[in-house]
Amino acid sequence: MTADFWEDVSTTWAEAEQLGDQPDPSANASVELRKVRFGRTDNPIAITGQPGAGKTVLYDSIVNRIGPDYRPPGQSHNREKHRTLVRTGATSQRSSVIVVPGQRSNNQAAAFDELLATGSGPVGIIHTVCWGYNTPWNAGNRATMLDEITASGEPLDDASVRAWHLAGELADFRVLAEKLAISGALERLRWLIVAVGKCDLFWSEIAAAREYYIPVPGHPTADSPFGEVLRGLTADGKNDVRLAVVPISSYSKDHDFGVGLAKQRHQFDAAQAAAVRNQFFTVLGRFL
């Protein structure tokens, strides 16, 4: 049973991986979401993740706000709450989508406290990660990163910068898992999607990303540190939280590490980006 659960998660990822390699231009997502201004909302959904992981861009992609003239927003210091209309087939519902600020701050703590309050809490969480390709938002963050990489004795290169971000991403996910368990919100959670964003930057290494983010079926001792936390959070599928781990490219562009390194070129054409994005939306539609 345990192995089957993670095999199913791996199969869902593999579907997206196949579409990224061989896009089907006729495929469409089975769900439509759009932002609305008024009306009562139910079924709260949270988007969480590290600073610079692309949470707001992911939401903009979900509600189809990304077009030729789109410009990614900057760092979000406060929580964002959106009213969203969700259509799946012939049914529709209104949900509130809360984007929790990524930086460790009083704003993040307050957003988590409200989100996970006793007796409430989200029905679903999209937790955004990006395999170390976080956007470095401010000089203080970059200075801390440079100091810590220098102190470690590692050379300043794309690998050490990504490793620094991955360590922060793991710590952030542990905090989320602990807050869910301590608050009791985990008992009310229906589904969790780990959105592995910016996959257009590392598609040539997508198999390695899959092995990092998805626990190994039947072999808990072989899990990555991230996989260990995810396995514990979901209790190997025994706590009734539906789970998917899916790559997505919300908005393809070259990546600037922010410390004078050469940019990482994105590896997707428009057809690949659309195929992987539609598959993510299809998986989301199954959960909503």
C-alpha positions as CSV (number, residue, x, y, z in Angstrom):
1,M,0.0,0.0,0.0
2,T,2.8,2.4,0.9
3,A,4.7,1.7,-2.3
4,D,1.6,2.0,-4.4
5,F,0.9,5.5,-3.0
6,W,4.3,6.9,-4.0
7,E,4.1,5.0,-7.3
8,D,0.9,6.8,-8.1
9,V,2.5,10.1,-7.2
10,S,5.5,9.3,-9.5
11,T,3.1,8.3,-12.3
12,T,1.4,11.7,-12.1
13,W,4.8,13.4,-12.4
14,A,5.7,11.1,-15.3
15,E,2.6,12.3,-17.3
16,A,3.8,15.9,-17.1
17,E,7.4,14.9,-17.9
18,Q,6.2,13.0,-21.1
19,L,4.2,16.0,-22.2
20,G,7.1,18.3,-21.7
21,D,9.2,16.1,-24.0
22,Q,6.4,15.5,-26.5
23,P,3.8,18.3,-26.3
24,D,0.3,17.6,-27.5
25,P,-0.9,20.9,-29.0
26,S,-4.6,19.7,-28.9
27,A,-4.6,19.1,-25.2
28,N,-6.5,21.4,-22.9
29,A,-6.7,21.7,-19.1
30,S,-9.8,20.3,-17.5
31,V,-10.2,23.2,-15.1
32,E,-10.7,27.0,-15.5
33,L,-10.0,29.5,-12.8
34,R,-10.4,33.2,-13.0
35,K,-10.2,36.0,-10.5
36,V,-13.5,37.7,-9.4
37,R,-14.0,40.8,-7.4
38,F,-17.1,40.1,-5.3
39,G,-19.1,37.3,-3.8
40,R,-18.8,34.8,-0.9
41,T,-16.0,32.3,-1.1
42,D,-15.6,28.8,0.4
43,N,-13.0,26.1,0.2
44,P,-9.9,28.2,1.1
45,I,-6.7,27.4,-0.8
46,A,-3.2,28.5,0.3
47,I,-0.1,29.0,-1.9
48,T,3.0,28.7,0.2
49,G,6.8,28.6,-0.4
50,Q,10.1,30.4,-0.1
51,P,10.8,33.9,-1.2
52,G,11.4,34.1,-4.9
53,A,10.0,30.7,-5.6
54,G,7.3,32.2,-7.9
55,K,4.1,32.0,-5.8
56,T,2.4,35.1,-7.1
57,V,3.4,34.2,-10.7
58,L,2.0,30.8,-10.2
59,Y,-1.4,32.3,-9.1
60,D,-1.3,34.6,-12.1
61,S,-0.8,31.6,-14.3
62,I,-3.6,29.7,-12.7
63,V,-6.1,32.5,-13.4
64,N,-4.8,33.1,-16.9
65,R,-3.3,36.5,-16.3
66,I,0.0,35.8,-18.1
67,G,0.1,37.1,-21.6
68,P,2.6,38.7,-24.0
69,D,2.7,41.9,-22.0
70,Y,3.0,40.2,-18.6
71,R,5.6,41.5,-16.2
72,P,6.3,39.4,-13.1
73,P,5.6,41.2,-9.8
74,G,8.3,41.9,-7.2
75,Q,8.6,40.6,-3.7
76,S,5.3,40.2,-1.8
77,H,5.7,41.4,1.8
78,N,2.0,40.9,2.8
79,R,-0.4,38.1,2.3
80,E,-2.4,38.2,-0.9
81,K,-6.1,37.1,-0.7
82,H,-8.0,36.5,-3.9
83,R,-11.5,35.5,-4.8
84,T,-11.4,32.9,-7.4
85,L,-14.0,31.2,-9.5
86,V,-13.3,27.6,-10.2
87,R,-15.0,25.7,-13.1
88,T,-14.5,22.0,-13.5
89,G,-16.8,20.5,-16.2
90,A,-20.3,21.7,-15.6
91,T,-19.7,22.7,-12.0
92,S,-18.4,25.9,-10.5
93,Q,-17.5,27.1,-7.0
94,R,-15.9,30.2,-5.5
95,S,-12.7,29.8,-3.5
96,S,-10.5,32.1,-1.6
97,V,-6.8,31.8,-2.5
98,I,-4.3,33.1,0.0
99,V,-0.7,33.6,-1.1
100,V,1.4,33.5,2.1
101,P,4.5,35.8,2.1
102,G,7.7,33.7,1.8
103,Q,10.1,35.7,4.0
104,R,10.3,34.9,7.7
105,S,8.6,37.8,9.2
106,N,5.8,38.9,11.4
107,N,3.7,39.2,8.3
108,Q,4.3,35.5,7.4
109,A,3.6,34.4,11.0
110,A,0.4,36.4,11.1
111,A,-0.7,34.9,7.7
112,F,0.0,31.4,8.9
113,D,-1.8,32.0,12.2
114,E,-4.9,33.2,10.4
115,L,-4.7,30.5,7.8
116,L,-4.2,27.6,10.2
117,A,-6.5,28.8,13.0
118,T,-8.2,26.2,15.1
119,G,-11.5,25.1,13.4
120,S,-10.6,26.6,10.0
121,G,-7.6,26.1,7.7
122,P,-7.3,25.5,4.0
123,V,-8.8,22.6,2.2
124,G,-5.9,22.6,-0.1
125,I,-2.3,23.8,-0.3
126,I,-0.1,24.4,-3.3
127,H,3.4,24.5,-1.9
128,T,5.8,26.1,-4.4
129,V,9.4,25.0,-4.7
130,C,11.9,25.6,-7.6
131,W,15.0,23.4,-7.1
132,G,17.1,26.2,-5.9
133,Y,16.3,28.7,-8.6
134,N,14.8,31.3,-6.3
135,T,14.8,34.9,-7.3
136,P,17.1,36.9,-5.0
137,W,14.9,39.8,-4.0
138,N,17.0,42.1,-1.9
139,A,20.6,43.1,-1.1
140,G,20.4,41.8,2.5
141,N,19.4,38.4,1.4
142,R,22.1,38.3,-1.2
143,A,24.7,39.5,1.4
144,T,23.7,36.8,3.8
145,M,23.9,34.1,1.1
146,L,27.4,35.3,0.0
147,D,28.7,35.4,3.6
148,E,27.4,31.9,4.3
149,I,28.7,30.4,1.1
150,T,32.1,32.0,1.7
151,A,32.2,30.7,5.3
152,S,31.5,27.2,4.0
153,G,34.6,27.2,1.8
154,E,32.6,26.5,-1.3
155,P,33.3,28.4,-4.5
156,L,30.7,31.0,-5.5
157,D,29.0,29.4,-8.5
158,D,25.5,28.3,-9.6
159,A,25.7,25.0,-7.7
160,S,26.6,26.7,-4.3
161,V,23.9,29.4,-4.8
162,R,21.3,26.7,-5.6
163,A,22.4,24.6,-2.7
164,W,21.9,27.6,-0.4
165,H,18.4,28.2,-1.6
166,L,17.6,24.4,-1.4
167,A,18.6,24.4,2.2
168,G,16.2,27.3,2.9
169,E,13.5,25.6,0.9
170,L,13.8,22.5,3.0
171,A,13.8,24.4,6.3
172,D,10.7,26.3,5.0
173,F,8.9,23.1,4.2
174,R,9.7,21.6,7.6
175,V,8.1,24.7,9.2
176,L,5.0,24.3,7.1
177,A,4.7,20.6,8.1
178,E,5.2,21.4,11.8
179,K,2.6,24.1,11.7
180,L,0.1,21.9,10.0
181,A,0.5,19.2,12.5
182,I,0.6,21.4,15.7
183,S,-2.4,23.5,14.6
184,G,-4.6,20.5,13.8
185,A,-5.0,21.9,10.2
186,L,-3.5,18.7,8.8
187,E,-6.6,16.8,9.9
188,R,-8.8,19.2,7.9
189,L,-6.5,19.3,4.8
190,R,-7.9,17.5,1.8
191,W,-5.1,17.9,-0.6
192,L,-1.6,19.1,-1.1
193,I,0.2,19.8,-4.4
194,V,3.9,20.4,-4.4
195,A,4.4,22.6,-7.5
196,V,8.0,22.3,-8.7
197,G,8.1,25.6,-10.5
198,K,10.6,27.1,-13.0
199,C,11.1,23.6,-14.4
200,D,12.0,25.2,-17.8
201,L,15.3,26.1,-16.2
202,F,16.3,22.6,-15.3
203,W,14.4,20.4,-17.7
204,S,17.6,18.6,-18.8
205,E,17.9,17.4,-15.2
206,I,14.2,16.8,-14.6
207,A,14.8,13.2,-13.5
208,A,17.1,14.3,-10.7
209,A,14.5,16.8,-9.6
210,R,11.8,14.1,-9.5
211,E,14.1,11.9,-7.4
212,Y,14.7,14.8,-5.0
213,Y,11.0,15.8,-4.5
214,I,9.2,12.5,-4.5
215,P,9.9,9.8,-1.9
216,V,11.2,6.5,-3.2
217,P,8.4,3.9,-3.4
218,G,9.0,1.1,-0.9
219,H,12.4,2.5,0.2
220,P,12.0,5.2,2.9
221,T,15.8,5.1,3.7
222,A,16.5,6.2,0.2
223,D,14.5,9.4,0.4
224,S,16.1,12.8,-0.1
225,P,15.8,15.2,2.9
226,F,12.7,16.8,1.2
227,G,11.3,13.4,0.6
228,E,11.6,12.5,4.2
229,V,9.6,15.5,5.3
230,L,6.9,14.8,2.6
231,R,6.6,11.2,3.6
232,G,6.1,12.1,7.2
233,L,3.6,14.8,6.4
234,T,1.5,12.5,4.3
235,A,1.9,9.4,6.5
236,D,2.6,7.4,3.4
237,G,-0.9,8.1,2.2
238,K,-2.6,7.0,5.4
239,N,-4.0,10.3,6.5
240,D,-6.4,10.8,3.6
241,V,-4.5,13.9,2.2
242,R,-4.5,13.6,-1.6
243,L,-1.1,14.4,-2.9
244,A,0.6,15.3,-6.2
245,V,4.1,16.5,-7.0
246,V,4.1,18.2,-10.4
247,P,6.5,20.3,-12.4
248,I,5.3,23.6,-13.9
249,S,6.6,26.5,-15.8
250,S,4.4,29.4,-15.0
251,Y,6.4,32.0,-17.0
252,S,9.5,31.0,-18.9
253,K,12.5,33.4,-18.7
254,D,16.2,33.3,-18.2
255,H,17.3,33.1,-14.5
256,D,19.5,35.7,-12.9
257,F,21.3,34.4,-9.8
258,G,21.7,38.0,-8.6
259,V,25.4,37.7,-7.7
260,G,27.2,38.4,-11.0
261,L,27.0,34.8,-12.4
262,A,26.0,34.0,-15.9
263,K,22.3,33.7,-16.4
264,Q,20.7,30.3,-16.7
265,R,18.9,30.0,-20.0
266,H,15.4,28.6,-20.0
267,Q,15.0,25.4,-21.9
268,F,11.3,25.5,-23.1
269,D,9.7,26.6,-26.2
270,A,6.1,27.9,-26.1
271,A,4.6,24.4,-26.8
272,Q,6.5,22.8,-24.0
273,A,5.6,25.5,-21.5
274,A,1.9,25.3,-22.4
275,A,1.8,21.4,-22.3
276,V,3.4,21.2,-18.8
277,R,1.3,24.1,-17.5
278,N,-2.0,22.5,-18.8
279,Q,-1.0,19.2,-17.2
280,F,-0.5,21.0,-13.8
281,F,-4.0,22.6,-14.2
282,T,-5.5,19.2,-15.0
283,V,-4.0,17.7,-11.9
284,L,-5.3,20.7,-9.9
285,G,-8.7,20.2,-11.4
286,R,-8.9,16.7,-10.1
287,F,-8.4,18.0,-6.5
288,L,-10.7,21.0,-6.6
